[in-house]
Each structure stands twice: as structure tokens, then as C-alpha cells.
Amino acid sequence: MEMTDKEKKELLEKARTIAVVGISDSPEKPSNIVARYLKDAGYTIIPVNPNYNEVLGLRCYKTLSDVEGHIDIVDIFMRSENLMPVVEEAVMIRPVCIWLQLGIRNDDAKRLAEQNNIKFVMDYCIKIEHTRLIRGYR
């Protein structure tokens, strides 16, 4: 079942830590733009990408399992056909929500998250939703 605007707003208001999986160190890439926006909005950002040691001046983790501490939202920037191993790993660390960015859909990932009582959002940009629901811009 898709989250309502009210549920997404509540999630974004309560969340403090967001892991950005598939983040790029390139400032013009959507993953980097979104992570910078979220960082500037006050969230603790945890970059996750095995190709980098640091992104946005933050330690970049190779995998979600390498991250110490609780993650509220796992925000994934990956092709739909490649993301199941990341979703399976995310389920193991028990975030509040797994979020697939705009243009990313995977019904198997959705089923897995929901079977494990983890909220799931797909095909929405977390930056756009935050701007719309929290900052009130349309």
C-alpha cells in the first residue's frame, strides 16, 4: 500500500538519519544534489557507495552493513534491476523506511520491505517530497 502524503510528512519530520545508497561524488549528479539538500535541511547523511571513501566531506561506507548506529531512511539511487541485494541488506538493518528515488520501481523490493514491516516508498524523489510536504512549496 502506497504511503499517503500525511504518512510521508510524518516520516520526514521524525527521521534524523538518512543513508544515501548509490551516492555519487559528482556535484551535478542527482544523488549528490539530493544528499546535499537533505544535509542542509538538518538530516544526518550517511553516504554509501563502495567506489568512494568520502562524499560531501563525510565518510562513505562500502555497504549498509558497515554503518554503525540506526538509520531511519535508506534512500536508494540504483537501477531497479540491481537493487534487490541492497533492499535485502536494508531489511537486515531494520530502517523505518526504504525509499526508492524517482524513476525507480521494484515490486519485489516493496513486498520484501512490507513483509518485514518496513515502510516503503518508490518512484518519488525525497527532495521533492520534502520540499512539498515540509517546506510547503509546490
FIVO-568825 format. One line per 8 residues: number of its first residue (from 1); their letters; for each residue y, z, x of N, C-alpha, C. Coordinates in Angstrom, 1 decimal, padded with zeros to 4 digits. Last residue first. Example, Ala and Ser with C-alpha at 12.3 -4.5 7.8 and 13.67 -1.06 7.14 Angstrom:
2> sa> -002.2:007.1:012.8:-001.1:007.1:013.7:000.0:007.9:012.9 | -005.7:007.8:013.2:-004.5:007.8:012.3:-003.3:007.8:013.2;
! end
This chain:
138> rygrilrt> 024.1:-003.7:005.2:023.2:-004.7:004.5:023.4:-006.1:005.1 | 024.1:-000.4:006.4:024.6:-001.7:006.5:023.6:-002.7:005.8 | 023.3:002.3:006.5:023.8:001.8:005.3:024.5:000.4:005.3 | 021.9:003.6:008.5:023.4:003.4:008.7:024.1:002.8:007.5 | 019.4:003.7:007.2:020.0:004.9:007.8:021.5:004.7:007.9 | 018.8:001.2:006.2:018.4:002.4:005.4:019.2:003.6:005.9 | 019.8:-000.8:008.0:019.9:-000.9:006.5:019.8:000.4:005.8 | 019.1:000.1:010.5:020.5:-000.3:010.2:020.7:-000.3:008.7;
130> heikicyd> 016.3:000.3:010.1:017.2:001.5:010.5:018.6:001.2:010.1 | 015.6:-002.3:009.7:015.4:-001.3:008.6:016.2:-000.1:008.9 | 016.3:-003.5:012.1:017.0:-004.0:010.8:016.8:-002.9:009.8 | 014.6:-002.0:013.8:016.1:-002.0:014.0:016.8:-002.4:012.7 | 012.1:-002.7:012.9:012.5:-001.3:012.8:014.0:-001.2:013.0 | 011.3:-005.5:011.0:012.0:-005.1:012.2:012.5:-003.6:012.0 | 008.2:-006.1:009.5:009.6:-005.6:009.3:010.1:-005.2:010.7 | 005.4:-006.5:009.6:006.3:-007.6:009.3:007.7:-007.2:008.9;
122> mvfkinnq> 004.2:-003.4:008.4:004.1:-004.6:009.1:005.0:-005.7:008.6 | 003.4:000.0:008.7:004.5:-001.0:008.3:004.2:-002.2:009.1 | 001.7:002.9:007.8:001.6:001.5:008.4:002.7:000.6:007.8 | 000.5:006.2:008.4:001.4:005.2:007.7:001.4:003.9:008.5 | -002.8:007.2:008.5:-001.6:006.9:009.3:-000.8:005.9:008.6 | -005.4:007.8:007.6:-004.2:008.5:007.1:-002.9:008.4:007.9 | -007.3:006.1:008.4:-007.1:007.3:009.2:-005.9:008.0:008.8 | -007.1:004.0:006.7:-008.4:004.8:006.6:-008.2:006.1:007.4;
114> ealrkadd> -004.7:003.0:007.6:-004.7:003.7:006.3:-006.0:004.5:006.2 | -005.5:001.8:010.1:-004.5:002.9:010.0:-004.6:003.7:008.7 | -007.3:-000.1:009.1:-007.8:000.9:010.1:-006.8:002.1:010.0 | -005.7:-001.7:007.4:-006.9:-001.0:006.9:-007.3:000.2:007.8 | -004.0:-002.8:009.4:-003.5:-002.0:008.3:-004.6:-001.1:007.7 | -005.7:-004.2:011.0:-005.0:-003.1:011.6:-004.5:-002.2:010.5 | -006.5:-006.2:009.1:-007.5:-005.3:009.7:-006.8:-004.0:010.3 | -004.1:-007.5:008.6:-004.6:-006.7:007.6:-005.7:-005.8:008.0;
106> nriglqlw> -001.3:-008.0:010.3:-002.7:-007.9:010.6:-003.3:-007.0:009.6 | 001.7:-009.6:011.4:000.9:-009.1:010.3:-000.6:-009.1:010.8 | 004.9:-010.0:012.5:003.6:-009.6:013.0:002.8:-009.0:011.8 | 007.4:-010.5:011.7:006.6:-011.7:012.0:005.2:-011.3:012.4 | 008.7:-007.6:012.9:009.0:-008.7:012.1:008.2:-009.9:012.6 | 006.2:-005.2:014.2:007.6:-005.8:014.1:007.6:-007.1:013.2 | 004.4:-002.6:012.9:004.3:-004.0:013.5:005.6:-004.7:013.2 | 003.9:000.7:013.4:004.9:-000.3:012.9:004.7:-001.6:013.6;
98> icvprimv> 002.3:003.5:012.4:002.1:002.4:013.3:003.0:001.3:012.6 | 003.2:007.0:012.2:003.2:005.6:011.7:002.9:004.6:012.8 | 002.5:009.4:013.4:002.8:009.4:012.0:002.7:008.0:011.4 | -000.3:009.0:015.6:001.1:009.0:015.3:001.3:009.1:013.8 | -003.0:009.5:017.0:-002.5:010.1:015.7:-001.0:010.1:015.5 | -004.4:008.5:019.0:-003.4:009.5:019.4:-002.7:010.0:018.2 | -006.2:006.8:017.8:-006.8:007.9:018.5:-005.7:008.9:018.9 | -004.5:004.8:016.8:-005.2:005.7:015.8:-005.8:006.9:016.5;
90> aeevvpml> -003.9:003.5:019.2:-002.9:004.3:018.5:-003.5:005.3:017.5 | -006.3:002.2:019.7:-005.8:003.3:020.6:-004.8:004.1:019.9 | -006.2:000.4:017.6:-007.4:001.3:017.7:-007.0:002.5:018.6 | -003.9:-001.0:018.2:-003.9:-000.2:017.0:-005.1:000.8:017.1 | -004.7:-002.2:020.6:-003.6:-001.2:020.6:-003.6:-000.4:019.4 | -006.8:-003.8:019.7:-007.1:-002.8:020.7:-006.0:-001.7:020.7 | -005.3:-005.5:017.8:-006.3:-004.6:017.4:-006.6:-003.5:018.4 | -003.5:-007.5:018.8:-003.1:-006.1:018.7:-004.1:-005.1:018.3;
82> nesrmfid> -003.8:-010.3:019.0:-004.1:-009.5:020.2:-003.9:-008.0:020.0 | -003.0:-011.6:016.7:-004.4:-011.7:017.1:-004.8:-010.8:018.3 | -000.2:-011.0:016.6:-001.2:-010.4:015.6:-002.6:-010.5:016.1 | 001.4:-010.3:019.6:000.8:-011.3:018.7:-000.2:-010.6:017.8 | 003.6:-007.5:019.7:002.4:-008.2:020.2:002.0:-009.3:019.2 | 005.1:-004.8:019.6:005.6:-006.2:019.8:004.5:-006.9:020.5 | 005.0:-001.9:017.6:004.2:-002.9:018.4:004.9:-004.3:018.4 | 005.6:001.4:017.7:006.3:000.2:017.3:005.7:-000.9:018.2;
74> vidihgev> 004.5:004.3:016.6:004.1:003.3:017.6:004.6:002.0:017.1 | 006.2:007.3:016.0:006.0:005.9:015.6:005.6:005.1:016.8 | 005.8:009.8:017.3:006.0:009.7:015.8:005.7:008.3:015.3 | 003.8:011.2:019.7:004.5:010.0:019.3:004.6:010.0:017.8 | 003.5:014.1:021.7:003.4:013.5:020.4:004.3:012.3:020.3 | 002.3:014.1:025.1:003.1:014.5:024.0:002.9:013.7:022.8 | 002.0:011.5:027.5:001.8:012.9:027.2:002.7:013.3:026.0 | 000.4:008.4:027.7:001.6:009.1:027.3:001.2:010.6:026.9;
66> dsltkycr> -001.9:007.0:028.1:-001.3:007.6:029.2:-000.1:008.5:028.9 | -002.5:005.8:025.7:-003.3:007.0:026.1:-002.7:007.7:027.3 | -000.9:003.6:025.7:-000.5:004.7:024.8:-001.3:006.0:025.2 | -000.6:002.4:029.1:-001.2:002.4:027.7:-000.7:003.6:026.9 | 001.4:002.4:031.1:000.4:001.3:031.0:-000.2:001.2:029.7 | 004.8:003.3:030.6:003.4:003.6:030.6:002.5:002.4:030.5 | 007.7:003.5:032.3:007.0:002.7:031.4:005.5:003.0:031.6 | 010.5:005.7:032.5:009.1:005.4:032.9:008.4:004.6:031.9;
58> lglvenyn> 013.6:004.1:032.0:012.6:005.1:031.6:011.3:004.7:032.2 | 015.5:002.2:032.3:015.7:003.4:033.1:014.7:004.5:032.8 | 014.5:000.1:030.8:015.7:000.8:030.3:015.9:002.2:031.0 | 011.4:000.6:032.3:012.2:-000.2:031.5:013.3:000.6:030.9 | 009.1:000.7:035.0:010.3:001.2:034.4:010.9:000.2:033.5 | 006.8:-000.7:035.7:006.8:000.7:036.0:008.0:001.4:035.3 | 005.0:-003.2:033.8:006.3:-002.6:034.4:006.0:-001.2:034.7 | 002.7:-004.2:032.6:003.4:-005.0:033.6:004.6:-004.4:034.3;
50> pnvpiity> 001.8:-002.6:030.5:001.1:-002.5:031.9:001.8:-003.3:033.0 | 003.9:-000.9:028.5:003.6:-002.2:028.9:003.0:-002.1:030.3 | 005.9:001.1:026.7:004.5:000.9:027.0:004.3:-000.6:027.3 | 008.6:003.5:026.6:008.1:002.1:026.9:006.7:002.0:027.3 | 009.7:005.6:024.4:008.6:005.6:025.4:008.2:004.1:025.6 | 012.6:007.1:023.4:011.9:005.9:023.6:010.9:006.0:024.7 | 013.9:009.3:021.2:013.3:009.3:022.5:012.4:008.0:022.5 | 016.8:008.2:019.3:015.4:008.4:019.5:015.0:008.5:020.9;
42> gadklyra> 019.5:007.6:019.1:019.1:009.0:019.4:017.7:009.3:019.4 | 020.5:005.1:019.1:020.5:005.8:017.8:020.0:007.2:017.9 | 019.9:004.2:021.7:021.3:004.5:021.3:021.5:005.3:020.0 | 017.2:003.8:021.2:017.6:004.8:022.2:019.0:005.2:021.9 | 017.4:001.7:019.4:016.7:002.9:019.0:017.1:004.1:019.9 | 018.6:-000.3:021.0:019.2:000.1:019.8:018.7:001.5:019.4 | 016.6:-000.6:023.0:018.0:-000.1:023.4:018.7:000.4:022.1 | 014.5:-001.6:021.4:014.4:-000.3:022.1:015.7:000.3:022.5;
34> vinspkep> 015.7:-004.1:020.6:015.3:-003.0:019.6:015.2:-001.7:020.3 | 015.9:-005.3:023.1:017.1:-005.1:022.2:016.8:-004.0:021.2 | 013.3:-005.4:023.9:014.2:-004.7:024.7:015.5:-004.4:023.9 | 012.1:-007.1:022.0:011.6:-005.7:022.2:012.6:-004.9:023.0 | 013.6:-009.5:022.2:013.7:-008.6:021.0:013.2:-007.2:021.2 | 015.3:-010.1:025.3:014.0:-010.2:024.5:014.2:-009.2:023.3 | 017.4:-009.8:027.0:017.6:-010.7:025.9:016.4:-010.8:024.9 | 016.6:-008.1:029.1:017.6:-007.6:028.1:017.8:-008.5:026.9;
26> sdsigvva> 013.3:-007.6:030.1:014.4:-008.6:029.9:015.3:-008.3:028.8 | 011.2:-006.0:030.0:012.3:-005.5:030.8:013.5:-006.5:030.8 | 009.6:-005.6:026.8:010.0:-006.4:028.0:011.1:-005.8:028.7 | 006.9:-003.9:025.2:008.4:-004.0:025.6:008.5:-004.9:026.8 | 004.5:-003.3:024.3:004.8:-004.7:024.5:006.3:-004.9:024.9 | 005.5:-000.6:022.2:004.4:-001.3:022.9:004.6:-002.8:023.0 | 007.4:002.0:022.3:007.6:000.6:022.0:006.5:-000.2:022.9 | 007.2:005.0:020.6:006.6:004.2:021.7:006.8:002.8:021.3;
18> itrakell> 009.6:007.3:019.6:009.0:006.0:019.3:008.5:005.4:020.6 | 010.4:010.4:018.3:009.8:009.7:019.4:009.1:008.4:019.0 | 011.3:011.3:015.8:012.1:011.6:017.0:011.6:010.7:018.2 | 011.5:011.0:012.3:010.9:010.6:013.6:011.9:011.0:014.7 | 013.0:011.5:010.0:012.2:012.6:010.6:011.7:012.3:012.0 | 014.2:009.1:009.4:015.1:010.3:009.5:014.3:011.4:010.2 | 012.1:007.3:009.2:013.1:007.1:010.3:014.0:008.3:010.4 | 010.8:008.5:006.9:010.1:008.3:008.2:011.1:008.2:009.4;
10> ekkekdtm> 012.8:008.1:005.0:012.4:009.4:005.3:011.7:009.4:006.7 | 012.9:005.3:005.0:014.1:006.0:005.3:013.7:007.4:005.7 | 010.3:004.7:004.1:010.7:004.2:005.4:011.9:005.0:005.9 | 010.4:005.8:001.5:009.4:006.4:002.5:009.8:006.0:003.9 | 012.4:004.2:000.3:012.6:005.7:000.4:011.7:006.3:001.5 | 011.2:001.7:000.4:012.4:002.0:001.2:012.7:003.5:001.4 | 007.7:002.2:000.6:008.9:002.0:-000.1:010.1:002.2:000.8 | 004.9:000.6:002.3:005.9:001.8:002.2:007.1:001.3:001.4;
2> em> 002.2:-000.9:000.6:003.4:-001.0:001.4:004.3:000.2:001.2 | -001.2:000.0:000.8:000.0:000.0:000.0:001.3:000.0:000.9;
! end
